[in-house]
């Protein structure tokens, strides 16, 4: 009896690989729907986009294979190159300013003061609005004659501004809308990081006589860095993809002074019906986003390992 009991685990161990193969054969079919969705939603559109980018293809017209000609044309297209520079300019401002203001707001809301919950709720309300609704409201506020912003400037004794109607101020003005809309998101991320910080380092710093700035510089900021990098990644990708707010407010104008890559892409595909050229823009834009995301993820890993 003892021998048969001792032999039982061996027989179980021998049968286990067979059962695992049996499970894989039967339950492997459950991944087929997910695989079909990935193929239909992600892989096929990208393959078709690459296919279109190699053709001179206009909606309603014929299709002509041109190979890499669309890409060569793209990097000699001055309008596209300017759209890349505007996108980077817009992205830099729309990332740096919300990061600064959101971190400052998180530090304020991390302290206890009367009606803190109500103030925090009011502060995050802009993030709840849809971008199109936000753009429509700000469009009325930017009106040179009827807008409330110019009225406020005149009340302060300042000259009125053309806001989005001037090529020199249109990008900073659009960034103002982006900052108002998405600073609360950065605040929430940083505030979550502040809530998770340990208390012991601050108590030790207080005993050592460290000032509030020294505690922030040498304790809070290093410990918050992983949360700041997460906020930086989210904001960078969102700012690069910004389309609806810009299109509703300016449609890329005045002229082409606010035409970012997304606006340029939309116009090529759905205003000029040049689908082959627009597909090449998609591929280049995707490569730009992947490159920046890889750089930010590498920075995040360096911060974690530091």
Secondary structure, 3 states (H helix, E strand, C coil): CHHHHHHHHHHHHHHHHHHHHHHHHHHHHHHHHHHHHHHHHHHHHHHHHHHHHCEEEECCCCEEECCCHHHHHHCCCHHHHHHHHHHHHHHHHHHHHHHHHHHHHHHHHCCCCCCHHHHHHHHHHHHHCCHHHHHHHHHHHCCCCCCHHHHHHHHCCCCCCCHHHCCCCHHHHHHHHHHHHHHHHHHHHHHHHHHCCCCHHHHHHHHCCCCHHHHHHHHHHHHHHHHHHHHHHHHHHHHHCCCHHHHHHCCCCCCCCCCCHHHHHHHHHHCCCEHHHHHHHHHHHHHHHHHHHHHHHHHHHHHHHC
